[in-house]
Amino acid sequence: MLRVKGGSRPPWVGLGAAVWVQIASGNTFTFPLYSHSLKSVLGFDQRHVTLLGVAVDIGENLGLLPGLACNKFPPWLLLAVGSLAAFLGYGLLFLAISETLHSLPYITLWFALVVAANSSAWLTTAVLVTNMRNFPASRGSVAGILKGYGGLSAAVFTEIYSIVLHNSSSKFLLFIAVGIPVVCFSMMFLVRPCTPATGDDPVEPYHFLFVQGSSVVLGVYLLATTVVGNIIPFSGAVSYVLVAVMILLLIAPLAVPLKMTLFPRNGSKSDSPEQQVGSSEGKDENAEPLLASSSAGALGSFDDQDDLSEVAELLALGEGAVKQKKRRPKRGEDFKFTEAIVKADFWLLFFVFFVGVGTGVTVLNNLAQIGIAQGEEDTTTLLSIFSFCNFVGRLGGGVVSEHFVRTKTIPRTVWMTCTQTLMLVVYLLFAYAINGTLYPAIAFLGVCYGVQVSVMLPTVSELFGLKHFGVLSSFMSLGNPIGAFLFSALLAGNIYDNEAAKQHGIGLLLDSGVSCIGPNCFKLTFFILSGVCAAGIVLSIILTLRIKPVYQMLYAGGSFRLPQTSSNH
């Protein structure tokens, strides 16, 4: 059996703790909650605010350093670095918005947001890489759960912002500057490597179902309380009760390891030594394809002459008859970063993900202004809807792609194709600003945006392995800030300000931070985003056709078989 440093305890404790860290890591989704204060208190125009949104996206997705660190340092150290970044970055923003510090240079605030948002990269990398390795046979479900909670975090923060902090941007920034380190230091020693789950436990699917179900209940609860709270303000006592219920729902995933501890499976203590030996041997045999490492590579079922020749070569290598040669990894094995970036599949996946999240984050960064342009002043409701639907997309993307990849060997990227097709339609709805379509459009976009994230992560691990998953997935995530800079800062921000200048007759250079009203504020932007999505759809179809054989190899027979990694590269 594979021994993993960190103990042999079930990995569910780490997954339950990771939920809280993922909520904390979603701090980057809260930018719309205080972006209006940046305009009003500090006197920025939309170009400046949009560039600050880009700073959030850059910081959130600068994950190469934590991706490299996750293979060299324990998860708790990554969480400590992320906590420090959040404290310093959001702390400085609090001092600026509360006007404790006056006349801070714009570039200083921009870098403060980069540092603050970069906490998300450290926190997400620590918990995602650790738990993907702890559950290698259920990586789609794990990615969906963790990224789902990350998407739901905006609703959690919005609940606190509106109910507890009474819509105060300065108090909210102070809360996350202090709250994120508190959460991370409370959970950091629970998130650690464990003996990987083999996927053979018959109750494991029910455990995942419980965690997924509890997250759905939390999501519905947050959406309902936020919407109702905007209609009927809650009293002080009721507000704290609602927050207490939210905390209980966040604790729910820890019920799984608690149940496993208090109620161990029947018969585990009564088996005879002979039965235990036989059971252990059977478990090892079943786990071997999942956990063992050899130079055999992806041997599969040895159905053709190529497989037999590989086995013969390996036997000869073992006997010293043939000099060992360095072999490049095959798709499905562990790739180094330098080996992956020369592959066409890597760049196809990068550009498909870039299209999906780069266009989606443009809407998120300009959510308040899009709402105001269409006559909707309530930013918190718009953000809550986007957050909940983003959560549904992340969780659903993991669950649905996991089901169809196991039953039909359908590549996960099929769902990126489907959702980007829907995104194209949604951007056209935004462009024409038809009455009554704002809320449904935001809801559908949230789902589609979430699917992109939850599908990309397991796809990277299946094509290029888990050994260097941290740095590979972090590089993929750069599609988010690149898209934000191109589509949000250079495109949407300039078009918005120019249109606002025309409406107010004050020229092209805006210093007053005035708002733009009407569909023309973003119409050209959304037409361009629709065209970008069309290109993404074509690329995702090409990628899906190319990688279908990989999924047929990995999931043949409906059960996951992890290719054994080559030890000579």
TAVEN-V829357 format. One record per backbone hydrogen bond with DSSP energy under -0.5 kcal/mol. NH is the residue of the N-H (numbers start at 1). CO is the residue of the C=O. If there is no record, write none. Layout:
BEGIN
nh = [NH:NH]
co = [CO:CO]
END
This chain:
BEGIN
nh = [5:7:13:15:16:17:18:19:20:20:21:22:23:24:25:26:26:27:28:29:30:31:32:33:34:34:35:36:38:39:40:41:42:42:43:44:49:50:51:52:53:54:55:56:57:58:59:60:61:62:62:63:67:68:69:70:71:72:73:77:78:79:80:81:82:83:84:85:86:87:88:89:90:91:91:92:93:94:95:96:97:98:99:100:101:108:109:110:111:112:113:114:115:116:117:118:119:119:120:121:122:123:124:125:126:127:128:129:130:131:132:133:134:135:136:137:138:139:142:143:144:145:146:147:148:149:150:151:152:153:154:155:156:157:158:159:160:161:162:163:164:164:165:167:168:168:169:172:173:174:175:176:177:178:179:180:182:183:184:185:186:187:188:190:191:192:195:197:204:207:208:209:210:211:212:213:214:215:216:217:218:219:220:221:222:223:224:225:226:227:228:229:230:231:231:232:233:239:240:241:242:243:244:245:246:247:248:249:250:251:252:254:255:256:257:258:259:260:261:262:263:268:271:276:277:278:279:280:281:282:283:284:285:286:287:288:289:290:291:292:294:297:299:302:308:309:310:311:312:313:314:315:316:317:318:319:320:320:321:322:332:332:333:335:335:340:341:343:347:348:349:350:351:352:353:354:355:356:357:358:358:359:360:361:362:363:364:365:366:367:370:371:372:373:374:375:376:377:379:382:383:384:385:386:387:388:389:390:391:392:393:394:395:396:397:398:399:400:401:402:403:404:405:406:407:408:410:411:414:415:416:417:418:419:420:421:422:423:424:425:426:427:428:429:430:431:432:433:434:437:441:442:443:444:445:446:447:448:449:450:451:452:453:454:455:456:457:458:459:460:461:462:463:464:465:469:471:472:473:474:475:476:477:478:479:480:481:482:483:484:485:486:487:488:488:489:490:491:492:493:494:495:496:497:498:499:500:501:502:503:504:505:506:510:518:521:522:523:526:527:528:529:530:531:532:533:534:535:536:537:538:539:540:541:542:543:544:545:546:547:548:550:551:552:553:554:555:556:558:559:561:564:569]
co = [3:4:10:11:12:13:14:15:16:17:17:18:19:20:21:22:23:24:25:26:27:28:29:30:30:31:31:32:34:35:36:37:37:38:39:38:45:46:47:48:49:50:51:52:53:54:55:56:57:58:59:61:63:64:65:66:68:69:69:74:74:75:76:77:78:79:80:81:82:83:84:85:86:86:87:88:89:90:91:92:93:94:96:95:95:105:105:106:107:108:109:110:111:112:113:114:115:116:117:117:118:119:120:121:122:123:124:125:126:127:128:129:130:131:133:197:135:136:138:139:140:141:142:143:144:145:146:147:148:149:151:152:152:153:154:155:156:157:158:159:159:160:160:161:161:165:167:168:169:170:171:172:173:174:175:176:178:179:180:181:182:183:184:187:187:190:7:134:201:203:204:205:206:207:208:209:210:211:212:213:214:215:216:217:218:219:220:221:222:223:224:225:226:227:228:228:231:235:236:237:238:239:240:241:242:243:244:245:246:247:248:251:252:253:253:254:255:256:257:258:259:265:267:272:273:274:275:276:277:278:279:280:281:282:283:284:285:287:287:288:565:294:297:299:304:305:306:307:308:309:310:311:312:313:314:315:316:317:316:316:333:463:330:333:464:336:337:340:343:344:345:346:347:348:349:350:351:352:353:353:354:355:356:357:358:359:360:361:362:364:366:367:368:369:370:372:371:375:377:378:379:380:381:382:383:384:385:386:387:388:389:390:391:392:393:394:395:396:397:398:399:400:401:402:403:404:404:409:411:412:412:413:414:415:416:417:418:419:420:421:422:423:424:425:426:427:428:429:429:434:437:438:439:440:441:442:443:444:445:446:447:448:449:450:451:452:453:454:455:456:457:458:459:460:461:466:67:468:469:470:471:472:473:475:476:477:477:478:479:480:481:482:483:483:484:484:485:486:487:488:489:491:492:493:494:495:496:497:498:499:500:501:501:508:373:518:519:519:522:523:524:525:526:527:528:529:530:531:532:533:534:535:536:537:538:539:540:541:542:543:544:547:547:548:549:550:551:553:555:556:554:297:566]
END
